[in-house]
């Protein structure tokens, strides 16, 4: 299921995580060649993707919402 990005926060390992409208979280790592997300590296790139949709596997599996975190960006 595609869900829009509503914000971002960093996890305990200092990696950026997208907060989705459905209440789930998803890492937005740029880790070539497996994950190509250069937009996740910079503040401008992340801001440019607010509202864009990511495929939420947690929704597909019917998982409960992730814990609440304060938006860091």
PEJO-V771730 format. One record per helix or strand of 2 or more residues. SS is the DSSP state (alpha for helix, beta for strand). FROM is the first residue (numbers start at 1). TO is the last residue. If there is no record, write none. Layout:
SS:FROM:TO
SS:FROM:TO
This chain:
beta:2:10
beta:16:20
beta:25:27
alpha:38:40
alpha:43:48
beta:53:55
alpha:57:60
